[in-house]
Amino acid sequence: MAAIKKIAAAACSLPTPPDDIACTLELGPSFELRFVDTRGQATTLTAAAYGCQFVEGLDTRRFDAGPLWQAMADAGLPAPNRR
């Protein structure tokens, strides 16, 4: 349970991208993370492991998912190498 809280906290603490962000057009893998709260409500995040590493599904778009990858790796889950 503590690992899941760390993963969720890492995702929520990611920065929002600046308006003038420029990302490469490379493509690659992405991860879908599904969290279910104590009321049974699910939240699904999609985290790109390429380009600016956008994370979608929170209140605002986030980017630079390195801390999320580290939290996932620390929990023993599959995660891309942190950039």
N, C-alpha and C positions, 0 to 999 in steps of 0.2 A: 504494500500500500504506500509506503514512503517513497518508493521509486516512482510510482505513478504520479504522486504529488509533485515530485521534482521535475518530471517530464512536463507536466501541465504548467508548472511555474516557469520553466525555461521557455516554453512556447509563448506564454503570456507576457514575458519580459522582453521579447524581441522588439527591436525598434521598428517604427513605421518608416517606410522609405521616403526619402526626400522627393519633392515634386520633379526635380530635374535628373533623377536617376537614369543611368544608361546601362543596359545589360546586354550581354552577348546573346546571339540568337541560337546558341548551342542548345541541344536537347539532351535529356538524360532521364534517369529514373526519378520517380517521386514516391513519396510515402503517404499513405492514408492512415491517420490515427483516429480512433473512435473512443471517446470518453463518455461514460454513463454516470450521471450523478446519483445521489441517494434517492431522488424522486423518480429515477428511471428515464430521465430525459438525456438524450444523446447529443453530443456535439462532435462533428467530424471535421478534422483538419486535413488539408492536403498540403504537404511540404515538399517543395521541389529541391532536388539535390543537384541542381545545375544552375547556371546563370547567377542571378542575384539571390537565389535560394528563397523565393517567396513562400510564405505560409499563408494560406487562405482558410477562412472559416471562423476566425475570431471577429471581434467587433470591427477591426480595421485590418487591412492587409499588412503583413509584417515581412521583414526580409532578414537576410544574413543569419541563417538558421544554425550556425556553428554551435551555439550553446544547446540547442535542441538535440543535435546529433550527439553531443557529448553526454547529455543526460540519458539518452537512449542507450548509448554504449555502456555507460556506468551501470545501467539496469540489466545488462546482458542481452539487450535486444539488437536486432540487425540495424545498422546505421552506416551511412557513408562515412568515409574518412573526413574528419573535420578539416575545413580549409581555413 
